[in-house]
Amino acid sequence: MVAESLVIEIPAVRVRRGHQLRLVLPAADRAQLKSTDRDEKLIALVTDAYLARQLVLANPEHSLARIAKDNGRCRTRLGKLVGIACLAPDIVTAIVQGKQPVHLTVARLLGLPLPMSWVDQRREFGLS
């Protein structure tokens, strides 16, 4: 008896949450979106971003480096947080509702240069 190989190809996304690594096989009608599984770390990042934005707006006469130093924060992270605070409102709503694309993670938001255009942001994260 000869064994035959069967190859099944299904689009899947690797999702890391802390030490867990999961392989997500999206449903056909919602290939890009998660169910209402809120990512609390992502929500905390967006919250921190809005607080950082308020901090910068409250001190328009100071540089980002000075604001970071005066508040015991890293200048680079403060700058990234202010950029994240410029996410399109519908992307922020999706994050809060737990309906963000599976590849929209804390690491990705902090790791890539975020487009300032909301249209480009939606395209970048697959929400267009």
Secondary structure by P-SEA (a helix, b strand, c coil): cbbbbbbbbbbbbbbbcccbbbbbbccccccccccccccaaaaaaaaaaaaaaaaaaacccccaaaaaaaacccaaaaaaaaaaaaccaaaaaaaaaccccccccaaaaacccccccaaaaaaaaccc
